[in-house]
């Protein structure tokens, strides 16, 4: 781990803690996925990746985008009508009937729990006016999220040659979707009753995400499968004080892969507090003040996610001085931590106490030069007085006896 402090346009290496394993296949979990990405959803820190930028078919994980767009464009209470050709939609289904009316809220639950392709078509037609229109909107939305190697053709993920994503792009889309409270609530459910105008005998949507029942810390997100895509899964599990997002694409057995990932995070990683709020974490040299240096602190605990091993500690120290005239709590420097390669965290370093400037008189009075000049002045005055006395003695007339007149 490397830390750097930056201020005034300059930078200086200031501390180095324990070195940890690089993120390599040997360090990662066992898996059968042809693409895998594991990351801290809160910070974006990548814990492990394997072919995360290779294009893959996303299968039903496509529905993460479709549901997010439904929340963007539609109201939950809006009621939509299934078209007359709805039964032609292939794949998993909620068995909508032509002309059936269902709310957007219930259609979204059908998409994310039941993985209903027919619900996707109803939503997509309303948003885009047609499936191609929706696909264009979905692709553009992906671009805004930084998912630049993703193209949508369908709203449900049934195989299309030009419908693809990457594990990294799908992670970006999933992180965005999980910021929607209704989405977060939806994807952690194992079942949900819905209201429908027809086919009322099929009114409970059961989740295909079996890991929710197995792992109590799991809070989503979506499974997927086609022969071309293999088994796919986007997972969110609350571990180590954060949320671990895992994207599994083209796996032989997604449930085994996610079990291995969860175990690996539990056993191979740890959250470490590098610095505690309001405690002195280092010092900076200071000029123009009463003290020669300034104690530094942080506003809140600095926690980092690192592989298991000796817990690193970190102290900030630098030889670059700061000018006095600082108040307690002022930001005087920025430290950049890199707990794992490529993941950087910026931490503001604050003054732990007031550091006022010295007044000119005080500065003169307390300067060592003032003492030396004073001694020189005293010595000079003494020397001048000594010389003056000598000169006066030289100029003083010599005393002689008075002349006497000779006797008559």
Secondary structure, DSSP 8 states (H G I E B T S, - for coil): -EEEEEETTEEEEEEE------S-TTTS-----SEEEEEETTT--EEEEESTTS-B--GGGGHHHHHHHHHHHS-TT-EEE--TTGGG--SS-----TT-EEEHHHHHHIIIII--HHHHHHHHHHHHSSHHHHHHHHHHHHHHTT-TT-B-S-SS----TT-BB-HHHHHHHHHHHTTSHHHHHHHT-SEEE---SS-TT--EEE-S-THHHH-TTEEEEEEEEETTTEEEEEEEEEETTEEEEEEEEEES-HHHHHHHHHHHHHHHEEEEEEE-TTS--EEEEEESBSSSEEEEE-SS-EEEEEESSS-----EEEEEEEES-B-TT-EEEEEEEEEETTEEEEEEEEESS-B-B--HHHHHHH-HHHHHHHHHHHHHHHHHHHHHHHHHHHHS------------
